[in-house]
Amino acid sequence: MKVKILLNESNKFYGYGKNYIQNKKLEELFRFFHLSINQLHQNSRTFIFNPRVPKGPFVDDDYNIIEDDFTPRISLATKIKDAVDALTTDKGDKFYVYACDIESRVDDDIDAIPLNLQFRQCLQDDKIGYEYSEDYKFTKFLKKYKSQLKDPFPEDVYSSPKMLPSKLKKKWTACVPDAGRTNEYWSIKDTKMYYIGTYHVGNSYVELSWQGKEIINKVTKQESSSWHNK
């Protein structure tokens, strides 16, 4: 996808060579983003992300886990806001911003699984109020499949999908209860990402790191040259 609207050099606050970039302009340059409360790149321009199982999976009101807690992955979003919505945050919280899949380069594409499509395949119950969602209760699942679990009190034995027998565990593959709301994607392969800078929840911009300035300047110059040559 070609990006015609690039950074505005005349803008006093945002733009080419400046210290900040608007979220919406950043989202025109890169397809996916990952936010982390921790610095992962060790002062390098790029960082190879390895798929992992999240340390803080989604839990229900009884503190039972109600998302896939066994598939290693890298959680991605196409918008900064979606990435924030997938996290527990307060206004002003600081996150490190990583990006991948430069929109203008076909050699930089990554394979990503859209969970909003996978969401339809996640476990469902025909009864109203039992559908898989952010309000879902793990005990409902245990009750539904009690005969397969072969335990009179499965709620005392199982508290997460990864503990289930293999056949039932598979029903939870790529299931994340808020995926439909946050438009979450997964990469399940090692993925090269660019460190862009830092974002504070509530802002409409990212503060660029020197690495972020370098890659954005490079990408925008390539885009500008591409359009001038047409």
Backbone as CSV, one residue per row, in Angstrom:
resi,resn,N_x,N_y,N_z,CA_x,CA_y,CA_z,C_x,C_y,C_z
1,MET,0.843,-1.182,0.000,0.000,0.000,0.000,0.880,1.233,0.000
2,LYS,0.705,2.125,-0.966,1.500,3.338,-1.057,0.933,4.393,-0.116
3,VAL,1.824,5.128,0.504,1.415,6.145,1.448,1.692,7.509,0.855
4,LYS,0.651,8.246,0.506,0.824,9.557,-0.097,0.972,10.648,0.956
5,ILE,0.288,10.468,2.091,0.349,11.481,3.135,1.497,11.129,4.063
6,LEU,2.589,11.835,3.927,3.768,11.553,4.733,3.887,12.586,5.853
7,LEU,5.005,12.606,6.504,5.213,13.554,7.583,5.230,14.980,7.045
8,ASN,4.663,15.880,7.768,4.560,17.266,7.346,5.754,18.053,7.849
9,GLU,6.665,18.418,6.956,7.896,19.093,7.361,7.626,20.509,7.873
10,SER,6.526,21.112,7.447,6.229,22.479,7.852,5.591,22.548,9.235
11,ASN,5.134,21.414,9.733,4.493,21.375,11.036,5.533,21.600,12.128
12,LYS,5.231,22.455,13.076,6.203,22.802,14.108,6.407,21.689,15.122
13,PHE,5.387,20.844,15.290,5.465,19.838,16.347,5.742,18.451,15.816
14,TYR,5.048,18.056,14.747,5.237,16.750,14.165,5.943,16.893,12.836
15,GLY,6.645,15.871,12.431,7.167,15.911,11.073,8.545,15.347,10.913
16,TYR,8.978,15.381,9.709,10.282,14.856,9.313,11.388,15.543,10.102
17,GLY,12.201,14.742,10.760,13.306,15.301,11.512,12.936,15.826,12.883
18,LYS,11.657,15.798,13.221,11.212,16.292,14.520,11.270,15.169,15.551
19,ASN,10.826,15.500,16.772,10.916,14.532,17.865,9.636,13.743,18.103
20,TYR,8.557,14.105,17.415,7.277,13.454,17.636,6.620,13.109,16.310
21,ILE,5.734,12.132,16.349,4.948,11.791,15.170,3.544,11.424,15.617
22,GLN,2.549,11.912,14.897,1.164,11.594,15.223,0.921,10.099,15.028
23,ASN,0.084,9.538,15.885,-0.237,8.114,15.778,-0.761,7.768,14.388
24,LYS,-1.668,8.589,13.887,-2.292,8.280,12.597,-1.277,8.297,11.455
25,LYS,-0.261,9.134,11.551,0.760,9.159,10.508,1.692,7.953,10.626
26,LEU,1.974,7.571,11.867,2.791,6.386,12.094,2.082,5.145,11.565
27,GLU,0.770,5.109,11.727,-0.029,3.968,11.277,-0.124,3.888,9.754
28,GLU,0.215,4.970,9.072,0.260,4.947,7.610,1.561,4.324,7.105
29,LEU,2.578,4.335,7.952,3.896,3.839,7.548,4.112,2.370,7.882
30,PHE,3.503,1.911,8.967,3.674,0.531,9.418,2.312,-0.146,9.556
31,ARG,2.295,-1.447,9.319,1.033,-2.182,9.392,0.702,-2.641,10.806
32,PHE,1.736,-3.023,11.591,1.480,-3.587,12.914,2.333,-2.924,13.986
33,PHE,1.782,-2.956,15.222,2.463,-2.375,16.375,2.369,-3.306,17.586
34,HIS,3.367,-3.172,18.446,3.379,-3.904,19.711,3.845,-2.925,20.779
35,LEU,3.107,-2.844,21.872,3.486,-1.982,22.988,3.984,-2.828,24.144
36,SER,5.024,-2.352,24.794,5.572,-3.080,25.936,5.907,-2.101,27.047
37,ILE,5.623,-2.501,28.274,5.976,-1.672,29.419,7.480,-1.722,29.678
38,ASN,8.127,-2.742,29.094,9.568,-2.919,29.263,10.310,-2.603,27.972
39,GLN,11.523,-2.111,28.105,12.381,-1.868,26.949,12.984,-3.194,26.509
40,LEU,12.773,-3.565,25.252,13.164,-4.890,24.774,14.324,-4.869,23.784
41,HIS,14.639,-3.711,23.237,15.537,-3.641,22.083,17.015,-3.495,22.431
42,GLN,17.354,-3.206,23.677,18.755,-3.089,24.110,19.551,-2.103,23.248
43,ASN,18.941,-0.954,22.980,19.587,0.160,22.286,19.904,-0.112,20.822
44,SER,19.312,-1.126,20.237,19.540,-1.421,18.822,18.404,-0.871,17.982
45,ARG,18.601,-0.804,16.668,17.575,-0.269,15.768,16.407,-1.242,15.620
46,THR,16.741,-2.513,15.553,15.713,-3.537,15.383,15.836,-4.570,16.489
47,PHE,14.798,-5.360,16.610,14.772,-6.372,17.657,13.997,-7.563,17.126
48,ILE,14.530,-8.758,17.308,13.823,-9.964,16.879,12.950,-10.439,18.027
49,PHE,11.636,-10.317,17.816,10.685,-10.770,18.820,10.486,-12.274,18.676
50,ASN,10.508,-12.952,19.788,10.228,-14.389,19.811,8.840,-14.610,20.387
51,PRO,8.031,-15.458,19.761,6.692,-15.738,20.286,6.747,-16.278,21.716
52,ARG,5.855,-15.778,22.549,5.792,-16.205,23.941,4.341,-16.269,24.408
53,VAL,4.117,-17.007,25.473,2.798,-17.037,26.097,2.743,-15.866,27.078
54,PRO,1.721,-15.013,27.005,1.632,-13.851,27.899,1.650,-14.241,29.372
55,LYS,2.289,-13.393,30.171,2.370,-13.660,31.607,1.067,-13.333,32.316
56,GLY,0.288,-12.424,31.749,-0.960,-12.021,32.400,-2.168,-12.281,31.526
57,PRO,-2.592,-13.539,31.365,-3.736,-13.847,30.512,-5.050,-13.315,31.080
58,PHE,-6.052,-13.249,30.238,-7.376,-12.751,30.617,-8.019,-13.738,31.597
59,VAL,-8.546,-13.210,32.692,-9.201,-14.068,33.692,-10.654,-13.642,33.896
60,ASP,-11.463,-14.573,34.392,-12.860,-14.259,34.676,-12.996,-13.752,36.110
61,ASP,-14.231,-13.584,36.552,-14.458,-13.047,37.899,-13.980,-13.981,39.005
62,ASP,-13.792,-15.249,38.648,-13.306,-16.225,39.633,-11.796,-16.435,39.531
63,TYR,-11.148,-15.603,38.711,-9.697,-15.663,38.485,-9.255,-16.929,37.767
64,ASN,-10.174,-17.537,37.020,-9.816,-18.630,36.131,-9.448,-18.023,34.771
65,ILE,-8.492,-18.610,34.103,-8.042,-18.080,32.812,-9.039,-18.439,31.714
66,ILE,-9.391,-17.450,30.888,-10.356,-17.696,29.815,-9.804,-17.272,28.448
67,GLU,-8.512,-17.450,28.264,-7.922,-17.251,26.936,-6.875,-18.330,26.695
68,ASP,-6.483,-18.475,25.456,-5.425,-19.409,25.079,-4.174,-19.066,25.890
69,ASP,-3.805,-19.967,26.789,-2.629,-19.728,27.640,-1.539,-20.754,27.370
70,PHE,-1.493,-21.241,26.111,-0.489,-22.255,25.761,0.177,-22.025,24.408
71,THR,-0.373,-21.160,23.569,0.219,-20.912,22.253,1.189,-19.736,22.302
72,PRO,2.468,-19.942,22.045,3.417,-18.817,21.988,3.063,-17.905,20.812
73,ARG,3.046,-16.614,21.058,2.700,-15.662,20.007,3.240,-14.274,20.333
74,ILE,3.172,-13.405,19.326,3.472,-11.988,19.489,2.171,-11.252,19.201
75,SER,1.652,-10.551,20.172,0.391,-9.832,19.999,0.649,-8.523,19.254
76,LEU,-0.151,-8.277,18.216,0.022,-7.103,17.373,-1.299,-6.368,17.212
77,ALA,-1.204,-5.097,16.859,-2.385,-4.287,16.567,-2.071,-3.391,15.386
78,THR,-3.105,-3.028,14.637,-2.896,-2.147,13.485,-2.978,-0.677,13.874
79,LYS,-3.446,-0.414,15.085,-3.533,0.961,15.583,-3.014,1.026,17.013
80,ILE,-2.417,2.154,17.365,-1.905,2.346,18.717,-3.042,2.204,19.729
81,LYS,-4.192,2.772,19.421,-5.327,2.710,20.345,-5.748,1.271,20.613
82,ASP,-5.762,0.440,19.564,-6.140,-0.963,19.751,-5.138,-1.674,20.652
83,ALA,-3.860,-1.356,20.482,-2.826,-1.967,21.322,-3.019,-1.557,22.779
84,VAL,-3.384,-0.300,23.004,-3.625,0.190,24.366,-4.846,-0.480,24.960
85,ASP,-5.913,-0.603,24.159,-7.162,-1.202,24.644,-6.980,-2.655,25.067
86,ALA,-5.978,-3.323,24.505,-5.728,-4.727,24.845,-4.946,-4.862,26.153
87,LEU,-4.508,-3.732,26.711,-3.712,-3.748,27.933,-4.489,-3.096,29.071
88,THR,-4.066,-3.387,30.291,-4.622,-2.704,31.458,-3.791,-1.455,31.689
89,THR,-4.381,-0.294,31.450,-3.602,0.945,31.504,-4.343,2.041,32.256
90,ASP,-3.571,3.041,32.655,-4.104,4.289,33.199,-3.547,5.433,32.366
91,LYS,-4.257,6.519,32.342,-3.804,7.674,31.581,-2.416,8.099,32.040
92,GLY,-1.536,8.299,31.074,-0.176,8.715,31.386,0.824,7.574,31.452
93,ASP,0.346,6.328,31.491,1.259,5.184,31.526,2.180,5.208,30.311
94,LYS,3.427,4.860,30.532,4.437,4.890,29.463,4.653,3.505,28.868
95,PHE,4.695,3.442,27.533,4.962,2.192,26.831,6.002,2.413,25.737
96,TYR,6.800,1.390,25.497,7.739,1.403,24.384,7.002,0.893,23.143
97,VAL,7.184,1.590,22.044,6.449,1.291,20.815,7.352,0.583,19.810
98,TYR,6.907,-0.580,19.364,7.615,-1.349,18.336,6.695,-1.521,17.136
99,ALA,7.273,-1.497,15.949,6.475,-1.596,14.730,7.101,-2.599,13.774
100,CYS,6.273,-3.147,12.887,6.774,-4.067,11.870,5.912,-3.974,10.621
101,ASP,6.401,-4.571,9.554,5.694,-4.606,8.267,5.519,-3.193,7.708
102,ILE,6.613,-2.662,7.157,6.561,-1.351,6.513,5.611,-1.429,5.322
103,GLU,4.602,-0.560,5.295,3.545,-0.645,4.300,4.057,-0.557,2.865
104,SER,5.113,0.202,2.638,5.583,0.442,1.272,6.568,-0.604,0.759
105,ARG,6.905,-1.589,1.612,7.914,-2.583,1.207,7.331,-3.988,1.250
106,VAL,7.292,-4.635,0.110,6.746,-5.997,0.044,7.696,-7.008,0.666
107,ASP,8.981,-6.677,0.737,9.956,-7.609,1.308,9.950,-7.581,2.825
108,ASP,9.095,-6.744,3.400,9.052,-6.586,4.849,7.757,-7.155,5.431
109,ASP,6.935,-7.781,4.586,5.643,-8.301,5.033,5.813,-9.442,6.030
110,ILE,4.867,-9.550,6.949,4.861,-10.664,7.893,3.506,-11.377,7.806
111,ASP,3.497,-12.632,8.220,2.248,-13.386,8.300,1.629,-13.133,9.667
112,ALA,0.407,-12.660,9.677,-0.267,-12.389,10.939,-1.681,-12.962,10.909
113,ILE,-2.095,-13.523,12.029,-3.415,-14.142,12.141,-4.390,-13.128,12.738
114,PRO,-5.466,-12.780,12.026,-6.470,-11.866,12.594,-7.395,-12.610,13.548
115,LEU,-7.336,-12.292,14.809,-8.118,-13.038,15.794,-9.603,-12.743,15.717
116,ASN,-9.987,-11.626,15.105,-11.416,-11.354,14.998,-12.109,-12.366,14.088
117,LEU,-11.347,-12.991,13.182,-11.908,-14.070,12.368,-11.869,-15.386,13.134
118,GLN,-10.765,-15.619,13.833,-10.638,-16.823,14.649,-11.673,-16.832,15.770
119,PHE,-12.073,-15.639,16.190,-13.016,-15.499,17.302,-14.291,-16.298,17.060
120,ARG,-14.725,-16.339,15.805,-15.956,-17.050,15.468,-15.816,-18.559,15.669
121,GLN,-14.596,-19.032,15.661,-14.363,-20.462,15.794,-14.153,-20.871,17.248
122,CYS,-14.049,-19.872,18.136,-13.839,-20.184,19.547,-15.100,-20.811,20.126
123,LEU,-14.909,-21.500,21.223,-16.013,-22.232,21.819,-17.242,-21.359,21.998
124,GLN,-18.374,-21.952,21.707,-19.657,-21.266,21.828,-20.639,-22.187,22.546
125,ASP,-21.638,-21.599,23.139,-22.720,-22.355,23.767,-24.032,-21.844,23.197
126,ASP,-24.940,-22.732,22.930,-26.199,-22.349,22.312,-27.089,-21.505,23.232
127,LYS,-26.862,-21.595,24.513,-27.708,-20.869,25.449,-27.321,-19.385,25.497
128,ILE,-28.322,-18.520,25.480,-28.074,-17.090,25.559,-27.406,-16.772,26.895
129,GLY,-26.359,-15.959,26.820,-25.633,-15.606,28.030,-24.442,-16.505,28.293
130,TYR,-24.306,-17.546,27.487,-23.195,-18.471,27.655,-22.143,-18.315,26.555
131,GLU,-22.364,-17.354,25.657,-21.427,-17.180,24.550,-20.057,-16.747,25.062
132,TYR,-19.039,-17.128,24.292,-17.665,-16.758,24.663,-17.483,-15.258,24.474
133,SER,-17.069,-14.588,25.534,-16.878,-13.142,25.515,-16.034,-12.752,26.722
134,GLU,-15.892,-11.463,26.933,-15.123,-10.979,28.084,-15.808,-11.329,29.401
135,ASP,-17.104,-11.640,29.351,-17.853,-11.993,30.567,-17.980,-13.501,30.759
136,TYR,-17.331,-14.242,29.890,-17.438,-15.700,29.945,-16.827,-16.238,31.238
137,LYS,-17.387,-17.330,31.738,-16.848,-17.974,32.938,-16.319,-19.358,32.579
138,PHE,-15.135,-19.638,33.044,-14.494,-20.917,32.746,-15.317,-22.091,33.271
139,THR,-16.014,-21.872,34.376,-16.822,-22.952,34.953,-17.962,-23.372,34.016
140,LYS,-18.421,-22.442,33.155,-19.458,-22.793,32.180,-18.929,-23.837,31.196
141,PHE,-17.687,-23.651,30.810,-17.058,-24.602,29.898,-16.893,-25.960,30.587
142,LEU,-16.454,-25.934,31.811,-16.268,-27.180,32.563,-17.595,-27.916,32.750
143,LYS,-18.631,-27.174,32.986,-19.956,-27.773,33.154,-20.440,-28.406,31.852
144,LYS,-20.194,-27.700,30.752,-20.639,-28.193,29.445,-19.955,-29.503,29.079
145,TYR,-18.667,-29.623,29.414,-17.894,-30.811,29.017,-17.555,-31.711,30.214
146,LYS,-18.379,-31.659,31.231,-18.135,-32.426,32.454,-18.015,-33.918,32.181
147,SER,-18.833,-34.434,31.261,-18.799,-35.867,30.956,-17.465,-36.281,30.339
148,GLN,-16.838,-35.393,29.587,-15.548,-35.699,28.956,-14.392,-35.532,29.951
149,LEU,-14.596,-34.719,30.940,-13.554,-34.494,31.935,-13.496,-35.624,32.956
150,LYS,-14.616,-36.341,33.092,-14.667,-37.521,33.960,-14.233,-37.218,35.393
151,ASP,-14.724,-36.100,35.859,-14.418,-35.726,37.236,-15.679,-35.109,37.826
152,PRO,-16.112,-35.541,39.013,-17.357,-35.019,39.594,-17.287,-33.524,39.933
153,PHE,-16.072,-33.028,40.195,-15.908,-31.612,40.533,-14.754,-31.021,39.714
154,PRO,-14.944,-30.822,38.402,-13.867,-30.337,37.535,-13.374,-28.938,37.908
155,GLU,-14.261,-28.143,38.518,-13.853,-26.790,38.907,-12.772,-26.805,39.976
156,ASP,-12.621,-27.941,40.676,-11.564,-28.062,41.685,-10.250,-28.562,41.087
157,VAL,-10.307,-28.962,39.816,-9.130,-29.542,39.156,-8.566,-28.625,38.070
158,TYR,-9.455,-27.967,37.312,-9.041,-27.177,36.155,-9.319,-25.686,36.374
159,SER,-8.334,-24.876,36.111,-8.502,-23.423,36.245,-8.000,-22.662,35.022
160,SER,-7.577,-23.389,33.977,-7.104,-22.725,32.760,-7.145,-23.707,31.596
161,PRO,-7.203,-23.216,30.358,-7.250,-24.084,29.185,-6.071,-25.048,29.071
162,LYS,-4.871,-24.609,29.425,-3.703,-25.463,29.247,-3.728,-26.707,30.141
163,MET,-4.571,-26.702,31.162,-4.676,-27.835,32.060,-5.626,-28.911,31.528
164,LEU,-6.397,-28.566,30.510,-7.425,-29.467,29.997,-6.837,-30.615,29.184
165,PRO,-7.580,-31.713,29.036,-7.160,-32.783,28.123,-7.003,-32.215,26.710
166,SER,-6.146,-32.826,25.939,-5.763,-32.307,24.631,-6.947,-31.929,23.738
167,LYS,-7.948,-32.783,23.658,-9.086,-32.540,22.765,-9.848,-31.280,23.160
168,LEU,-10.029,-31.071,24.438,-10.747,-29.887,24.906,-9.856,-28.647,24.884
169,LYS,-8.607,-28.848,25.138,-7.647,-27.740,25.099,-7.619,-27.086,23.716
170,LYS,-7.721,-27.885,22.660,-7.678,-27.362,21.289,-8.813,-26.393,21.006
171,LYS,-9.911,-26.539,21.720,-11.039,-25.640,21.514,-10.703,-24.195,21.886
172,TRP,-9.648,-24.033,22.666,-9.249,-22.700,23.118,-8.144,-22.091,22.245
173,THR,-7.707,-22.786,21.221,-6.608,-22.290,20.391,-6.943,-20.932,19.772
174,ALA,-6.087,-19.953,20.015,-6.231,-18.586,19.484,-7.483,-17.879,19.973
175,CYS,-7.999,-18.305,21.105,-9.167,-17.638,21.686,-8.725,-16.587,22.703
176,VAL,-9.109,-15.354,22.460,-8.859,-14.237,23.367,-10.174,-13.470,23.466
177,PRO,-10.763,-13.352,24.643,-12.132,-12.839,24.758,-12.361,-11.405,24.288
178,ASP,-11.326,-10.563,24.322,-11.519,-9.178,23.885,-10.966,-8.917,22.485
179,ALA,-10.648,-9.989,21.736,-10.036,-9.837,20.415,-10.949,-9.110,19.433
180,GLY,-12.255,-9.342,19.552,-13.178,-8.666,18.650,-13.192,-7.169,18.873
181,ARG,-12.959,-6.736,20.097,-12.967,-5.313,20.435,-11.640,-4.633,20.127
182,THR,-10.547,-5.365,20.302,-9.220,-4.764,20.152,-8.573,-5.023,18.795
183,ASN,-9.230,-5.819,17.954,-8.700,-6.098,16.614,-7.284,-6.673,16.692
184,GLU,-7.102,-7.643,17.580,-5.772,-8.218,17.821,-5.353,-9.177,16.708
185,TYR,-4.066,-9.133,16.399,-3.441,-10.070,15.461,-2.349,-10.820,16.200
186,TRP,-2.002,-11.996,15.675,-0.883,-12.757,16.217,0.146,-13.038,15.130
187,SER,1.397,-12.945,15.526,2.476,-13.519,14.726,3.002,-14.689,15.542
188,ILE,3.108,-15.842,14.913,3.573,-17.022,15.653,4.973,-17.440,15.198
189,LYS,5.646,-16.510,14.520,7.029,-16.741,14.090,7.924,-15.642,14.655
190,ASP,9.231,-15.899,14.705,10.162,-14.843,15.078,9.952,-13.667,14.128
191,THR,9.853,-12.467,14.672,9.474,-11.299,13.876,10.409,-10.129,14.143
192,LYS,10.957,-9.562,13.068,11.809,-8.381,13.214,10.938,-7.148,13.398
193,MET,11.215,-6.398,14.462,10.449,-5.189,14.730,11.393,-4.010,14.919
194,TYR,10.869,-2.839,14.625,11.632,-1.594,14.742,11.210,-0.873,16.014
195,TYR,12.208,-0.375,16.744,11.894,0.409,17.928,11.615,1.841,17.483
196,ILE,10.417,2.327,17.758,9.996,3.655,17.292,10.180,4.737,18.346
197,GLY,9.800,4.441,19.579,9.909,5.450,20.623,8.983,5.120,21.784
198,THR,8.524,6.139,22.485,7.683,5.922,23.662,6.328,6.609,23.491
199,TYR,5.335,5.993,24.098,3.971,6.507,24.025,3.399,6.577,25.431
200,HIS,2.733,7.688,25.738,2.044,7.833,27.011,0.544,7.774,26.767
201,VAL,-0.136,6.896,27.484,-1.565,6.674,27.283,-2.327,7.996,27.390
202,GLY,-3.157,8.242,26.383,-3.945,9.471,26.339,-3.442,10.445,25.298
203,ASN,-2.180,10.291,24.875,-1.622,11.174,23.860,-2.026,10.722,22.457
204,SER,-1.905,11.604,21.506,-2.204,11.283,20.100,-0.925,11.184,19.285
205,TYR,0.206,11.073,19.980,1.498,11.047,19.299,2.484,10.151,20.040
206,VAL,3.543,9.787,19.339,4.641,8.997,19.898,5.891,9.856,19.914
207,GLU,6.622,9.819,21.013,7.899,10.523,21.084,8.968,9.632,20.465
208,LEU,9.602,10.129,19.428,10.531,9.312,18.661,11.872,9.134,19.352
209,SER,12.394,7.927,19.272,13.760,7.641,19.696,14.682,7.945,18.509
210,TRP,15.981,7.892,18.719,16.873,8.116,17.582,16.703,7.006,16.558
211,GLN,16.412,5.794,17.038,16.168,4.687,16.108,14.902,4.943,15.290
212,GLY,13.864,5.450,15.977,12.614,5.738,15.294,12.777,6.821,14.244
213,LYS,13.534,7.864,14.586,13.778,8.937,13.616,14.477,8.394,12.378
214,GLU,15.457,7.530,12.598,16.230,6.964,11.476,15.345,6.186,10.519
215,ILE,14.571,5.254,11.049,13.773,4.390,10.167,12.656,5.186,9.498
216,ILE,12.037,6.128,10.220,10.962,6.924,9.626,11.506,7.864,8.552
217,ASN,12.652,8.476,8.823,13.264,9.321,7.795,13.597,8.510,6.551
218,LYS,14.102,7.305,6.766,14.459,6.440,5.640,13.229,6.039,4.836
219,VAL,12.183,5.637,5.534,10.960,5.192,4.857,10.301,6.346,4.105
220,THR,10.229,7.520,4.733,9.576,8.657,4.089,10.374,9.157,2.889
221,LYS,11.688,9.085,2.960,12.507,9.462,1.807,12.272,8.502,0.648
222,GLN,12.186,7.215,0.962,11.919,6.219,-0.077,10.545,6.436,-0.692
223,GLU,9.554,6.764,0.164,8.203,7.016,-0.333,8.181,8.244,-1.231
224,SER,8.835,9.310,-0.780,8.868,10.540,-1.560,9.525,10.322,-2.908
225,SER,10.631,9.576,-2.902,11.341,9.293,-4.146,10.487,8.446,-5.089
226,SER,9.750,7.498,-4.506,8.895,6.612,-5.299,7.807,7.405,-6.007
227,TRP,7.187,8.344,-5.295,6.103,9.132,-5.891,6.627,10.112,-6.930
228,HIS,7.807,10.679,-6.703,8.375,11.620,-7.668,8.762,10.922,-8.968
229,ASN,9.093,9.626,-8.889,9.526,8.887,-10.063,8.370,8.366,-10.896
230,LYS,7.138,8.540,-10.423,5.987,8.024,-11.164,5.608,8.982,-12.297
